[in-house]
Amino acid sequence: MFFLIRKYLATMSIHCPFDDGKCQGQFVCQKKSTKTSVETDVWFIGCNRWWDKSKKGSHYFEKLKNDIDPILLGKLFNGDETVSNK
């Protein structure tokens, strides 16, 4: 749980770099869709305004390491009060 909270706090201390850091998006934890079923799930932290593809830069994207529970991290980003590692 320590690594999860540390990752959450570290992510919340930065801003999405899109449009010189003026992006108004929020961080989300999502599963990356793949075309093949043989690949393992790939989870990432990204900006929820990723769809804005104007030429103002790239939105935040970071692949999650295997030691982070993506479901619990997603609950933290969503403000879910039921976060528990039990």
C-alpha positions as CSV (number, residue, x, y, z in Angstrom):
1,M,0.0,0.0,0.0
2,F,3.0,2.3,0.7
3,F,4.1,2.3,-3.0
4,L,0.5,2.9,-4.1
5,I,0.1,6.0,-1.9
6,R,3.6,7.2,-2.8
7,K,2.8,6.9,-6.6
8,Y,-0.5,8.8,-6.1
9,L,1.0,11.6,-4.1
10,A,3.9,11.9,-6.6
11,T,1.5,12.1,-9.6
12,M,-0.7,14.6,-7.9
13,S,2.2,16.9,-7.3
14,I,2.8,17.4,-11.1
15,H,0.7,18.7,-14.0
16,C,0.0,17.4,-17.4
17,P,2.6,19.0,-19.7
18,F,0.1,19.6,-22.5
19,D,-0.1,23.2,-23.7
20,D,2.9,24.2,-21.6
21,G,1.3,22.8,-18.4
22,K,-2.0,24.7,-18.9
23,C,-4.0,21.5,-19.5
24,Q,-7.1,21.3,-17.3
25,G,-7.3,17.5,-17.4
26,Q,-7.3,15.2,-14.4
27,F,-5.2,12.0,-13.9
28,V,-6.8,8.7,-14.4
29,C,-5.7,5.1,-14.2
30,Q,-6.8,3.0,-17.1
31,K,-6.1,-0.3,-18.9
32,K,-4.5,0.1,-22.3
33,S,-6.5,-1.8,-24.9
34,T,-4.5,-4.2,-27.1
35,K,-5.3,-5.8,-30.4
36,T,-4.2,-9.3,-29.3
37,S,-5.4,-11.4,-26.4
38,V,-2.0,-12.9,-25.7
39,E,-0.6,-9.8,-24.1
40,T,-1.0,-9.2,-20.4
41,D,-2.9,-6.2,-19.2
42,V,-1.0,-2.9,-19.4
43,W,-2.2,-0.2,-17.0
44,F,-1.2,3.4,-17.2
45,I,-1.7,6.8,-15.5
46,G,-2.7,9.4,-18.1
47,C,-4.6,12.6,-18.6
48,N,-8.3,12.3,-19.1
49,R,-8.1,15.0,-21.8
50,W,-5.8,12.9,-24.0
51,W,-8.3,13.2,-27.0
52,D,-7.2,16.9,-27.5
53,K,-4.6,16.3,-30.2
54,S,-3.9,19.9,-31.2
55,K,-0.3,20.8,-31.8
56,K,0.3,22.0,-28.3
57,G,2.4,19.0,-27.1
58,S,1.7,15.6,-25.5
59,H,-0.5,14.7,-22.6
60,Y,0.8,12.9,-19.5
61,F,1.2,9.2,-19.9
62,E,3.1,6.7,-17.7
63,K,3.0,2.9,-17.7
64,L,2.3,1.5,-14.3
65,K,4.8,-0.9,-12.8
66,N,3.6,-4.3,-11.7
67,D,4.0,-3.5,-8.0
68,I,1.1,-0.9,-8.1
69,D,-2.5,-2.1,-7.9
70,P,-4.2,-0.2,-10.7
71,I,-7.7,-0.7,-9.3
72,L,-6.8,0.9,-5.9
73,L,-4.9,3.7,-7.6
74,G,-7.9,4.4,-9.8
75,K,-10.0,4.6,-6.7
76,L,-7.6,7.2,-5.3
77,F,-7.8,9.3,-8.4
78,N,-11.6,9.1,-8.4
79,G,-11.8,10.1,-4.7
80,D,-13.4,6.8,-3.8
81,E,-13.7,6.5,0.0
82,T,-13.6,2.7,0.0
83,V,-9.9,2.3,-0.8
84,S,-8.6,-0.7,1.1
85,N,-5.9,-3.2,0.6
86,K,-7.9,-6.0,2.3
